[in-house]
Amino acid sequence: MRIAVVATCLGDAMFPQAPIATVQLLERLGHEVVFPADQTCCGQMHVNTGYLDTALPVVRHHVEVFGRALDDGVDAIVAPSGSCVGCVRHQHAMVARRAGDEGLATAAEQGAARTYELSELLVDVLGVTDVGAYYPHRVTYHPTCHSLRMLRVGDKPLQLLRQVRGLQLVELPDAEVCCGFGGTFAVKNAETSTAMLADKMANVLTSRAEVCTAGDSSCLMHIGGGLSRLRSGVRTVHLAEILASTDRGDATADVIFEEASR
C-alpha cells in the first residue's frame, strides 16, 4: 500500500520521533511511505479556538496538498495523532460549508474518508495487530480524548500493545478521564487543567509503569511535563515509537527512553 504521512505541527516542531517512527514502522511492514513536503497545519488549533475564518485557508491548503497525493496514487493518509485526524474528519468540511465553499467541503470529505489515526490504519485497514515490535518495559496506556470520543478507536491501541514482545501492559486507573491538556484550555483554564493533570499523574504513578504511552504527542507533552517536574522517573513515549521498536538495533523508543534517563 502507498501511504502518505501527516507529520502534524507538534511532530514537526517539537516531537519528530513520532512521525519518524510512523514511517519506520510502515516501511518495515512493507508499505511505500510518501511525505508531501508542502504540508502544514491541519487547522485544528484555529477551529478549536473559534477562529473559523482564519482556519479556512489552512484547511484549504491541507485538503489540496493531500488531495494531490491521493490523485498521485496514495491509497491512504495517516497521522500519529487522534486530534489531527479528528479535525480532518469532523471539522474540515464544516469549516468549508460555513464559508459557502461546497467544492472544498466535498474534497475535504473525500480526503477525510481515507485519513486514519495510526492504530486505525494498522488494525482496520492493514489488518495487523502484531507488527513485530519488541519493547521490554512496563507500560500503561492513556486513551486521548479525540481518539476515544471523536474517532472511537476503542481498544485498537491496546490490541497492538498486547502483541509487543517484552512489553508488560498495566491498566491505568480512570484511563478514560481527560489529562487536562485540551490545547488552549490548558492556558485559558490553567488551574482546572493543572488539577486534572494531577489526577492523571497520580493514576499513572499508581500503575507503577515505567512508561506512559498514548497516540497524541500533545497529551504526552502535558503528562510528561508534569511527571518530569515530579522527578517520578516515569517517561512518556508515543505509541508509534513503541511499535517501531525492535530487538534488531532500530529500537526507536528505547533510544529515547535511555537518553531521557541520563
C-alpha positions in Angstrom: 0.0 0.0 0.0 1.1 3.6 -0.7 0.6 5.7 2.4 1.0 9.5 2.9 2.1 10.7 6.4 0.8 13.8 8.1 3.7 14.9 10.4 1.5 17.2 12.5 2.7 20.6 13.8 3.9 19.1 17.1 5.6 16.4 15.3 7.4 18.9 13.0 8.3 21.4 15.7 8.8 19.5 18.9 8.4 15.7 18.7 9.7 14.4 15.4 10.2 11.0 16.9 6.5 10.2 16.4 6.3 10.8 12.6 9.7 9.3 12.1 8.7 6.2 14.0 5.4 6.0 11.9 7.5 6.0 8.7 9.9 3.4 10.1 7.0 1.1 11.2 5.1 1.3 7.9 8.2 0.7 5.8 9.1 -2.3 8.0 5.7 -3.7 7.3 6.4 -3.4 3.6 4.5 -0.3 2.6 5.6 2.6 0.5 5.5 5.8 2.5 5.4 9.3 1.0 5.7 12.7 2.7 4.1 15.6 0.9 6.7 18.3 1.6 4.4 21.2 1.3 2.1 20.1 4.1 1.5 22.5 7.0 -1.1 22.6 9.9 -4.4 20.9 9.6 -6.1 23.9 11.2 -7.2 22.2 14.4 -6.0 24.8 16.8 -7.7 27.6 14.8 -11.0 25.8 14.7 -11.0 24.7 18.3 -10.2 28.2 19.5 -13.1 29.6 17.4 -11.1 31.3 14.6 -13.1 29.7 11.8 -12.4 32.4 9.2 -8.6 32.1 9.9 -8.9 28.3 9.7 -10.4 28.3 6.2 -7.1 28.9 4.2 -5.3 26.4 6.4 -8.0 23.8 5.8 -7.9 24.5 2.1 -4.2 24.1 1.9 -4.3 20.7 3.8 -7.1 19.4 1.5 -5.3 20.5 -1.6 -1.9 19.0 -0.6 -3.3 15.6 0.4 -5.8 15.7 -2.4 -2.9 15.8 -4.9 -1.2 12.9 -3.0 -4.4 10.9 -3.5 -4.5 11.8 -7.2 -0.9 10.7 -7.5 -1.8 7.2 -6.3 -1.7 7.3 -2.5 -4.1 4.7 -1.0 -4.4 6.1 2.5 -3.3 9.0 4.7 -2.1 8.5 8.3 -1.3 10.8 11.2 0.2 9.8 14.6 -2.4 12.0 16.2 -6.1 11.3 17.0 -6.8 15.0 17.4 -5.4 16.0 14.0 -7.3 13.2 12.3 -10.4 14.2 14.3 -10.1 17.7 12.8 -9.7 16.4 9.3 -12.7 14.0 9.7 -15.1 16.1 11.7 -14.2 19.8 11.1 -12.7 20.4 7.7 -16.0 20.0 5.7 -17.8 22.1 8.4 -15.4 25.0 8.0 -15.7 24.9 4.2 -19.5 24.8 4.2 -19.7 27.6 6.7 -17.7 29.7 4.2 -20.1 28.6 1.4 -17.4 26.6 -0.4 -19.2 23.3 -1.3 -16.4 22.2 -3.6 -13.9 22.4 -0.8 -16.3 20.6 1.5 -16.7 17.8 -0.9 -12.9 17.5 -1.4 -12.5 17.6 2.3 -14.9 14.7 2.8 -13.1 12.7 0.1 -9.8 13.2 1.8 -11.2 12.6 5.3 -12.6 9.2 4.2 -9.1 8.0 3.5 -7.4 9.6 6.5 -6.6 7.4 9.6 -5.1 7.6 13.0 -2.2 5.2 13.3 -3.9 2.4 15.2 -7.0 2.6 12.9 -4.8 2.2 9.9 -2.9 -0.8 11.3 -5.9 -2.7 12.7 -8.8 -1.7 10.4 -7.1 -1.1 7.1 -3.9 -3.2 7.1 -5.4 -5.9 9.3 -2.4 -6.3 11.6 -2.0 -6.3 15.4 1.4 -7.9 15.7 3.8 -5.5 14.0 6.9 -7.3 15.1 7.8 -4.9 17.9 9.9 -5.5 20.9 9.8 -3.2 23.9 10.9 -4.7 27.3 9.2 -2.2 29.6 6.2 -1.9 31.9 3.8 0.3 30.0 0.4 1.9 30.7 -1.8 3.5 28.0 -3.7 6.8 28.2 -6.6 7.0 25.6 -6.7 10.6 24.4 -10.0 12.4 24.2 -10.1 12.9 20.5 -9.1 9.3 19.7 -11.6 8.0 22.3 -14.6 10.2 21.8 -14.3 11.6 18.2 -12.7 8.8 16.3 -13.8 6.0 18.7 -10.7 3.9 18.2 -11.7 1.8 21.1 -9.2 -0.8 22.1 -7.2 -0.8 18.9 -4.1 0.7 20.5 -4.3 -1.9 23.3 -4.6 -4.7 20.7 -1.3 -3.5 19.3 0.4 -3.1 22.6 -0.6 -6.6 23.8 1.3 -8.1 20.8 4.6 -6.3 21.6 7.2 -8.8 22.8 8.7 -8.0 26.1 6.1 -5.4 27.0 4.2 -5.6 30.2 0.9 -3.8 29.8 -0.6 -2.5 33.0 -4.0 -0.9 33.5 -4.3 2.9 34.0 -6.9 3.7 36.7 -9.6 6.1 35.3 -8.0 5.8 31.9 -10.8 7.5 30.0 -10.6 10.7 32.1 -9.1 13.7 30.3 -5.5 14.6 31.2 -6.4 18.3 31.3 -4.5 19.5 28.2 -7.1 20.4 25.6 -4.9 22.7 23.7 -5.5 26.3 24.7 -7.7 25.0 27.5 -4.5 24.4 29.5 -3.6 28.1 29.1 -7.0 29.7 29.5 -8.1 27.4 32.4 -4.7 26.7 33.9 -5.9 25.9 37.4 -8.5 23.4 36.2 -6.1 21.9 33.7 -3.4 21.5 36.5 -5.9 19.8 38.8 -6.9 17.4 36.0 -3.2 16.7 35.3 -2.6 16.0 39.0 -5.3 13.3 38.9 -3.9 11.8 35.8 -0.3 11.7 37.1 -1.5 10.1 40.3 -3.1 7.3 38.3 0.0 6.8 36.2 2.1 6.5 39.3 -0.4 4.1 40.9 0.0 1.8 37.9 3.8 1.6 38.7 4.5 1.8 34.9 7.9 2.8 33.6 6.3 4.4 30.5 3.0 6.1 29.8 2.1 5.9 26.1 -0.7 7.5 24.0 -1.5 8.3 20.4 -1.1 12.1 20.7 2.1 14.0 21.4 0.1 16.9 22.8 -1.3 14.9 25.7 2.1 13.2 26.2 3.7 16.6 26.4 1.3 17.6 29.1 1.5 14.4 31.2 5.3 14.1 30.6 5.9 17.7 31.7 4.1 17.1 34.9 5.9 13.8 35.6 9.3 15.3 34.9 8.6 18.1 37.4 7.8 15.4 40.0 11.1 13.7 39.1 9.0 10.5 39.0 11.2 8.6 36.7 8.2 7.7 34.5 8.6 8.6 30.8 6.1 9.3 28.1 6.6 7.6 24.8 4.3 7.9 21.7 2.6 4.7 20.6 4.3 4.9 17.2 7.7 4.8 18.9 6.9 1.7 20.8 5.5 -0.1 17.7 8.6 0.9 15.7 11.0 -0.6 18.3 12.5 -4.0 17.7 15.3 -6.1 19.0 17.3 -5.7 15.8 19.0 -2.4 16.6 16.3 0.0 15.4 14.6 0.4 18.8 13.5 4.0 18.3 11.6 4.4 21.6 14.4 2.6 23.6 16.9 5.1 22.4 14.7 8.0 23.5 14.0 6.2 26.8 17.7 5.8 27.6 18.5 9.4 26.6 15.8 10.7 28.9 17.0 8.6 31.8 20.5 10.1 31.7 
